[in-house]
Amino acid sequence: MIIPGILEQTFEELKKKIEIVNGMVESIQIDVADNKQVEGISFLEIERLGEVKHETPLEIHFMVEKPLDYLPSGEGRIDGVIKVCTQVLDTKDFRDTFVKIKRLGYLTGVSLNPEEPLSLIEPLIDYIDYIQFMGVIPGKQGNPFIPEVLEKIKEFKHKHPGILTQLDGGVNDTTLPQILNSGVDNIVVGSAIFNSEDPKEKLLELQRTAHGRINNT
C-alpha cells in the first residue's frame, strides 16, 4: 500500500497536501519534527488536524523527544488519526510511551533509523502493531535512499511475520521496484508525489506499479 507522507512547516500547506490525496489512499502520514531529535522542524500543533475535512484516515510519525506532549491530554483523541509511530531514543522510557499511546486507542508503531540495529526494538515487540523502517536519514524529504535497509526488512519479516512493516523515505520510480521486492507491507512516499508536476497522477502511477508487482508475485 502506498501512503503519502507530508512534512510541512505551516498548517495551510499541510492542509493543502491532505486535500490533494484525500480519498485516493487508505491512509496519509503526517510527519512531526521538533528540530531536537532530527534536523528540521514541522508544523507541531497536531490537534488542529481535527479541523481538516478529510475522509482518509491519518497516521502520525513523531520525530520528537517527547511524543506524548503533542497528543491531547486525558483520554481524548485527534479526529481522524488511527496510527501513531515514534522514533526510539531510550527503550525503557519508550515502552511506557507505547503503552499510553495504545491506551488512547491508536495503532502503535516504532520507527527505526537506517543505522540502528534490529536488536534495539526487540524489547518493544510486544507493545507495537507495526514497525516503520526509515529508508533515509530522517529530518527532511528528499534525502537519498539507503538500500541496505531492505535486507533489514527481510530479516525482520522472517523473524516477526505477524507484525506489519512500513518503509518511509527515498521512494521514487527507480527505488520502488527493489523496495517492493523486500516484501514490505506499506510504503510511505513524500517528495516523489508532492514535488511532481501532477501529484495526483504521480500517486496513481506509484499505486499501479505497486499493485502490478504484488499481483505478479
HUNOR-V316766 format. One line per field, one symbol per residue. ss: DSSP state (H for helix, E for strand, C for the rest). phi: phi as a letter, one per 40 degrees, with the letter a starting at -180 (. if undefined). psi: psi as a letter, one per 20 degrees, with the letter a starting at -180 (. if undefined). A space follows every 10 residues. Layout:
ss: ???
phi: ???
psi: ???
This chain:
ss: CEEEEECCCC HHHHHHHHHH HCCCCCEEEE EEEECCCCCC ECCCCHHHHH HCCCCCEEEE EEECCCHHHH CCCCCCCCCC EEEEEEECCC HHHHHHHHHH HHHCCCEEEE EECCCCCHHH CHHHHHHCCE EEEECCCCCC CCCCCCCCHH HHHHHHHHHC CCCEEEEECC CCHHHHHHHH HCCCCEEEEC HHHHCCCCHH HHHHHHHHHH HHHHHCC
phi: .cbcbbbbcb ccccdccdcc bdgcbcabcb cbbbgbcbch bbcbccdcdc cccaccdbbb bcbbcbdccb cdcgbcbcdg cbbbbbcbbb dcccdccccc cccchccbbb bbcdcccccc bdcbdcbbba bbcccaccia chcccbcccc cccccccccb ccbcbbbbhg cacccddccc ccgccbbcbb cccccccbdc cccccccccc ccccccc
psi: ppopppoqhq hghggghghg ipiirhrppo poqjjghrpq qapimihihi ipoqipqqqp opmrhnhhii qqrbjqqppi phqppqqpgp gghighghgh ghhijqpprq ppqhipqhhh igiihiiqhr poppiroqhq qiqqqnhhhh hhgggghhhm iipqqqpppj pahghgghgh iijqgqoppe hhgijrhnhg hgghghgggg hghghi.
